Amino acid sequence: MFNHIQNNDFASIVKGRRSVRNYDENFKISKEEIHEMISEASLAPSSANMQPWRVVVVDTPEGKEKLRPLVRFNTLQNDTSSAMLLIFGDTQSYLNAEEIFNTAVEQGKMPAEVRDSQLQTILSMFPALPQEIKVEVAKIDSSLFAMQFMLVARAHGYDTNPMAGFEVDQVAKAFDLDEERYTPVMMISIGKAKENGYESVRLSSDKITFWR
């Protein structure tokens, strides 16, 4: 991880991020680097460290042609980006709990007794949650991953655009995912900007903060 970082200036990364819609269609990010960025973004926090984000990387002409009718008004991003990342939340992420916690013990990051206690809680609680709660948790955690991915991409020298405008009821099936298990969260285009994104205005902290 962190082998392809071009910019390690946090202020520049955060302030310089823009939503870019038009990319250099001749520029291609390697699968190796996309894997690296996904790994770096996966350092994001999640409930009980269940890491429910799942990513479908659409980077082939065939994949983009399949995706095109599902992206509504976001066809420019689909057509010109190096890749489109479809972010899903896995509502059965607890199925990986034993692997995650056993690995933590093997690597000396967690005592075995803590693993046993936490696994007992997770495996007794998570499967019994109502589906709507599972979906909500998966979406919140996957959104943390998605934001981190956009900042990681910026550090690698790339631009992104998060999108909610797509056919949420069709995209999982279109890419061979179980619609009951995987809930769509957002799409993110990534590539080299052909046109810079617009700088936008933010509300002041006084307008969005309540002190009690």
Secondary structure by P-SEA (a helix, b strand, c coil): cccccccccaaaaaaaccccccccccccccaaaaaaaaaaacccccccccccbbbbbbccaaaaaaacccccccccccccccbbbbbbbccccccaaaaaaaaaaaaccccaaaaaaaaaaaaaccccccaaaaaaaaaaaaaaaaaaaaaaaaaacbbbbbbccccccccccccccccccccccbbbbbccccbbbbbbcccccccccccc
